[in-house]
Amino acid sequence: MRVISNKALTDFATKHPDAGVPLQIWRKTIEAGTFGSFADLKKAFNATDKVGAFYVFDIGGNKFRIIAAVHFNVQKLYVRHVFTHKEYSKWKP
């Protein structure tokens, strides 16, 4: 699956250096996989939820959240937001 906006991940990691490694591990895992459904994502990332039209990934031991739009039919994942846990608590889809 192709990740669109790796820049969002690297920009977030610049502000939060402890997020860098977990975010890049997540990205590499997504890019190495083929996911046909939410169930397939859950197999690879158990701490993933669907919130409205978005998929929310818990990253780095529940410290960070990636909010993404996933288009399974074309194997693309669009990173919409990257948040700390505290920032995510204020987010509304």
Backbone bond lengths (Angstrom), bond angles and torsions (degrees), N, CA, C in turn:
res aa  C-N    CA-C-N  psi(-1)  N-CA   C-N-CA  omega(-1)  CA-C   N-CA-C  phi
1 M - - - 1.453 - - 1.528 107.66 -
2 R 1.301 115.94 140.52 1.465 121.04 -178.95 1.529 110.33 -91.32
3 V 1.326 116.00 132.32 1.467 121.92 176.92 1.525 108.25 -95.57
4 I 1.325 115.38 121.83 1.461 120.91 177.83 1.529 107.24 -99.66
5 S 1.299 114.85 125.70 1.459 125.12 179.36 1.523 113.02 85.94
6 N 1.329 114.18 56.67 1.460 119.08 169.15 1.528 109.17 -62.17
7 K 1.339 116.84 -24.10 1.467 120.99 178.65 1.526 111.11 -58.91
8 A 1.325 117.75 -38.31 1.469 120.67 177.75 1.525 110.22 -60.13
9 L 1.326 116.25 -38.50 1.468 120.33 179.28 1.525 110.99 -69.27
10 T 1.331 116.59 -45.57 1.466 118.92 -178.18 1.525 111.88 -69.87
11 D 1.331 117.22 -36.05 1.470 119.88 176.50 1.527 110.73 -63.08
12 F 1.325 116.70 -43.01 1.460 120.60 178.99 1.530 109.97 -63.89
13 A 1.331 116.75 -41.94 1.468 120.89 -179.67 1.524 111.66 -65.19
14 T 1.323 117.43 -28.32 1.464 120.66 176.46 1.529 110.09 -65.69
15 K 1.331 116.08 -40.90 1.469 120.94 178.85 1.524 112.44 -77.14
16 H 1.332 116.01 -29.14 1.472 122.41 -176.63 1.530 108.07 -130.28
17 P 1.339 117.72 81.04 1.462 121.14 -173.88 1.531 114.91 -54.90
18 D 1.321 117.83 -30.60 1.467 119.39 -179.96 1.529 112.24 -70.82
19 A 1.322 117.45 -9.27 1.469 121.48 178.32 1.526 112.03 -89.26
20 G 1.307 118.16 -16.61 1.461 121.58 -173.08 1.511 114.90 -54.49
21 V 1.310 117.33 -54.72 1.467 120.67 -177.49 1.526 111.64 -64.96
22 P 1.342 120.00 -50.29 1.471 118.42 179.24 1.535 113.33 -59.29
23 L 1.327 117.71 -37.36 1.464 120.26 179.78 1.523 111.64 -66.79
24 Q 1.316 117.12 -40.55 1.462 119.25 -179.67 1.532 111.63 -72.86
25 I 1.318 117.92 -33.24 1.474 120.25 173.68 1.522 109.30 -62.85
26 W 1.328 117.14 -44.28 1.465 121.45 177.86 1.530 109.96 -59.24
27 R 1.337 116.65 -48.34 1.468 121.16 -178.87 1.521 111.51 -59.04
28 K 1.321 116.91 -46.98 1.468 120.35 -178.88 1.525 111.45 -63.98
29 T 1.323 117.13 -36.96 1.463 120.85 178.06 1.521 110.60 -66.52
30 I 1.323 116.98 -43.72 1.473 120.76 177.46 1.525 109.76 -61.26
31 E 1.330 116.79 -47.70 1.461 120.36 -176.07 1.525 112.71 -66.86
32 A 1.316 117.44 -26.63 1.465 120.81 179.74 1.525 112.27 -81.94
33 G 1.328 116.58 -13.93 1.458 120.02 -173.98 1.512 114.43 -101.78
34 T 1.324 113.39 165.03 1.455 122.50 170.09 1.519 105.22 -123.33
35 F 1.308 116.50 117.81 1.459 121.80 -175.72 1.522 108.75 -118.71
36 G 1.317 115.71 120.51 1.453 120.43 -177.85 1.505 114.10 -95.85
37 S 1.342 115.73 -11.86 1.465 119.50 -175.68 1.523 109.89 -161.98
38 F 1.333 114.40 171.43 1.463 120.12 175.36 1.524 110.43 -60.35
39 A 1.316 117.22 -37.58 1.471 120.82 178.88 1.529 110.72 -59.76
40 D 1.324 117.19 -38.88 1.464 120.61 177.38 1.529 111.13 -65.08
41 L 1.337 116.84 -40.33 1.468 120.25 176.93 1.520 110.79 -62.34
42 K 1.337 116.33 -42.26 1.475 120.97 -178.74 1.523 111.52 -62.91
43 K 1.336 117.10 -31.60 1.468 120.16 177.74 1.524 110.52 -64.52
44 A 1.325 116.52 -39.75 1.465 120.97 -178.70 1.525 112.21 -84.48
45 F 1.332 116.31 -33.60 1.468 122.47 -176.81 1.522 107.92 -132.43
46 N 1.304 116.28 87.38 1.464 120.87 -176.01 1.522 112.09 -59.23
47 A 1.325 117.25 -33.91 1.471 121.20 -177.95 1.526 110.04 -88.95
48 T 1.325 115.77 57.65 1.461 122.46 178.44 1.519 108.61 -126.60
49 D 1.325 115.94 137.49 1.467 120.89 178.64 1.518 109.39 -129.29
50 K 1.315 115.43 155.15 1.463 121.21 173.32 1.523 106.75 -101.60
51 V 1.326 115.91 122.46 1.466 122.15 -179.90 1.522 106.85 -124.36
52 G 1.315 115.97 105.30 1.462 119.68 -174.23 1.512 109.02 62.93
53 A 1.321 115.91 -128.79 1.464 120.92 179.88 1.528 112.51 -88.07
54 F 1.324 117.68 -1.13 1.459 121.71 -173.75 1.526 112.27 -107.31
55 Y 1.324 113.78 160.38 1.458 121.84 173.68 1.520 106.81 -111.94
56 V 1.326 115.83 133.33 1.459 122.16 -177.00 1.523 107.89 -114.00
57 F 1.330 115.61 118.95 1.453 122.58 -179.99 1.522 108.97 -104.34
58 D 1.329 117.50 127.20 1.466 122.28 172.66 1.525 106.71 -85.73
59 I 1.311 116.42 124.88 1.460 122.21 -174.48 1.524 109.60 -125.54
60 G 1.316 116.02 147.65 1.462 120.63 172.94 1.510 113.42 67.10
61 G 1.330 116.57 45.84 1.463 119.49 177.67 1.514 112.76 65.83
62 N 1.338 116.04 38.88 1.464 121.85 176.11 1.535 112.99 74.67
63 K 1.327 117.11 15.79 1.469 120.48 179.45 1.526 112.48 -87.75
64 F 1.339 116.64 -27.20 1.461 121.43 -172.81 1.524 110.33 -132.88
65 R 1.338 115.50 157.84 1.462 121.49 178.16 1.524 109.27 -131.64
66 I 1.308 114.98 136.43 1.457 121.31 170.37 1.519 106.42 -110.00
67 I 1.323 115.72 125.93 1.462 121.89 176.16 1.524 105.93 -104.20
68 A 1.323 116.47 124.29 1.457 119.80 -175.07 1.518 112.12 -138.71
69 A 1.315 114.21 151.36 1.465 121.62 168.46 1.524 105.27 -99.85
70 V 1.315 116.56 129.58 1.458 120.79 -177.06 1.526 108.89 -117.60
71 H 1.319 114.45 128.99 1.464 121.15 177.04 1.528 107.14 -114.78
72 F 1.322 114.99 92.31 1.459 120.98 -175.40 1.527 112.03 -61.53
73 N 1.338 117.22 -35.09 1.464 120.98 -175.68 1.525 113.10 -64.67
74 V 1.319 117.78 -29.06 1.469 121.13 179.01 1.529 111.99 -114.38
75 Q 1.339 116.64 6.71 1.461 122.69 177.17 1.528 112.42 55.18
76 K 1.346 115.29 50.18 1.463 120.63 176.22 1.519 109.76 -128.64
77 L 1.318 114.85 139.55 1.457 122.60 176.99 1.522 107.12 -122.83
78 Y 1.319 116.21 122.80 1.460 122.45 -178.88 1.524 109.07 -103.54
79 V 1.330 116.95 115.51 1.459 121.26 177.30 1.527 107.64 -74.60
80 R 1.322 116.44 118.30 1.465 121.61 -179.31 1.524 111.71 -95.97
81 H 1.330 116.33 -40.83 1.466 121.28 -179.58 1.525 108.82 -149.18
82 V 1.320 114.83 151.61 1.463 121.91 168.05 1.520 105.17 -128.79
83 F 1.323 115.60 124.91 1.461 121.40 -174.41 1.517 111.61 -127.89
84 T 1.336 115.14 155.64 1.458 119.65 162.08 1.529 106.17 -75.56
85 H 1.314 116.45 168.80 1.468 120.08 178.15 1.531 110.27 -58.87
86 K 1.319 116.53 -42.07 1.469 121.17 -179.16 1.531 111.25 -64.29
87 E 1.327 116.88 -43.98 1.467 120.54 178.55 1.529 110.95 -63.40
88 Y 1.321 115.81 -40.11 1.467 120.39 -179.90 1.525 111.48 -61.63
89 S 1.317 116.52 -35.22 1.468 120.66 -179.90 1.528 111.89 -59.87
90 K 1.330 117.28 -25.24 1.467 121.93 -179.17 1.534 112.77 -94.32
91 W 1.326 117.22 -8.64 1.464 122.10 -175.03 1.520 111.75 -74.94
92 K 1.308 115.38 140.47 1.465 122.15 174.70 1.528 107.69 -122.36
93 P 1.321 117.78 125.80 1.484 119.43 -179.23 1.518 112.42 -67.30
